[in-house]
């Protein structure tokens, strides 16, 4: 009787070890969604974030807005100015280098959902085009340099 109890304990322990190993492998394989965005794309993305949500999601949105927002240096580089209508524009969007943003599953889901809704209601604009490609279609940017054919190998 004691042998059968120990045998069952050993089997249960072995099953638990397999479950733990499987969990570790799944966790190790997880990669957060990394995306390179221009300053313009970052500002457009901030406009896609919901204004109302539950507390936990609002905390994620708040942190994402801080990450997406322009720093003082970027603000100066882009040369922002006020529009007569009250909005803002920049004279040199391209002066600010792209920034890698890491989106968690919830943040990516919120942005993807907003872009899909804009598409379905036919309210998607040119401002959203590159974000739609990068997030909904998950299309990667390919740097094409003159005389460099490595970009072609990335496509294949």
C-alpha positions in Angstrom: 0.0 0.0 0.0 2.8 2.4 0.9 4.5 1.5 -2.5 1.4 2.5 -4.4 1.1 5.8 -2.6 4.8 6.6 -3.3 4.4 5.5 -6.9 1.4 7.9 -7.3 3.4 10.7 -5.6 6.3 10.1 -8.0 3.9 10.1 -11.0 2.3 13.3 -9.8 5.7 14.9 -9.2 6.8 13.9 -12.7 3.7 15.4 -14.2 4.3 18.6 -12.3 7.9 18.8 -13.5 6.6 18.4 -17.1 4.0 21.2 -16.6 6.7 23.5 -15.1 9.1 22.8 -18.0 6.3 23.5 -20.5 5.4 26.7 -18.8 9.0 27.9 -18.8 9.3 27.1 -22.5 6.1 29.0 -23.3 7.2 32.0 -21.2 10.7 32.0 -22.8 9.2 31.9 -26.3 7.0 35.0 -25.6 8.3 38.1 -27.3 6.7 41.5 -26.7 5.5 43.4 -29.8 8.3 45.9 -30.7 7.6 48.6 -33.3 9.7 51.5 -34.6 7.6 54.7 -34.9 8.2 58.1 -36.2 7.2 61.1 -34.0 4.2 61.6 -36.2 3.1 58.0 -35.9 3.5 58.2 -32.1 1.3 61.3 -31.9 -1.4 59.7 -34.1 -1.2 56.5 -32.0 -1.9 58.6 -28.8 -5.1 59.8 -30.5 -6.2 56.2 -30.9 -6.1 55.4 -27.3 -9.4 55.3 -25.4 -10.3 58.1 -23.1 -12.4 55.8 -20.8 -11.6 52.3 -19.5 -11.2 50.4 -16.3 -8.5 51.3 -13.8 -5.9 48.7 -14.8 -6.2 49.6 -18.5 -6.1 53.3 -17.8 -2.8 52.7 -16.0 -1.4 50.9 -19.1 -2.7 53.8 -21.3 -1.1 56.4 -19.1 2.3 54.7 -19.2 2.0 54.2 -23.0 1.2 57.9 -23.5 4.3 58.9 -21.6 6.4 56.6 -23.8 4.7 57.9 -27.0 4.9 61.5 -26.2 7.6 63.9 -27.5 10.5 64.7 -25.3 11.6 68.3 -25.0 14.5 67.6 -27.3 12.2 66.0 -29.9 9.8 69.0 -29.6 12.7 71.3 -30.5 14.0 69.1 -33.3 10.6 68.9 -34.9 10.1 72.6 -34.5 6.5 72.5 -33.3 4.3 75.6 -33.8 0.7 76.5 -33.0 -1.9 76.5 -35.8 -4.5 79.3 -36.0 -7.2 76.7 -35.4 -5.6 76.0 -32.0 -3.8 72.7 -32.9 -0.1 72.0 -33.3 2.0 71.1 -36.3 5.7 70.6 -36.9 8.0 72.0 -39.6 10.4 69.1 -39.5 8.8 65.7 -38.5 11.8 63.8 -40.1 14.3 65.6 -37.9 13.3 63.3 -35.1 14.7 59.7 -35.4 12.4 56.8 -35.1 11.9 55.3 -31.6 11.3 51.7 -30.7 8.2 51.2 -28.7 7.3 48.0 -26.9 3.6 47.3 -26.8 2.2 44.8 -24.4 -0.7 42.6 -25.4 -3.3 44.9 -23.9 -1.9 48.1 -25.4 -1.5 46.5 -28.8 -5.0 45.1 -28.6 -6.5 48.6 -27.8 -4.7 50.2 -30.7 -5.4 47.3 -33.1 -9.1 47.4 -32.1 -9.3 51.2 -32.7 -7.6 50.9 -36.2 -9.9 48.0 -37.2 -13.0 50.0 -36.1 -11.9 53.0 -38.1 -11.4 50.7 -41.1 -14.8 49.0 -40.7 -16.6 52.4 -40.4 -14.6 53.8 -43.3 -13.1 56.5 -41.1 -9.4 55.5 -41.6 -7.3 58.4 -42.9 -3.9 58.7 -44.5 -2.5 59.5 -41.0 -3.5 56.0 -39.9 -2.1 54.2 -42.9 1.4 53.3 -41.7 0.1 52.4 -38.2 -2.5 50.1 -39.8 0.2 48.4 -41.8 2.6 48.0 -38.8 0.0 46.9 -36.2 -3.0 45.3 -37.9 -1.1 43.8 -40.8 2.2 43.5 -38.8 4.2 44.6 -41.8 7.9 45.3 -41.0 9.8 48.4 -42.2 12.6 47.4 -44.6 15.5 49.8 -44.9 16.5 49.9 -48.6 19.9 51.4 -49.2 21.4 52.1 -52.6 23.7 49.3 -53.6 22.6 47.1 -50.6 20.6 44.1 -51.5 20.2 42.8 -48.0 16.7 44.3 -47.9 15.7 41.9 -50.7 16.8 38.9 -48.6 14.6 40.0 -45.8 11.6 39.9 -48.1 12.3 36.3 -49.2 
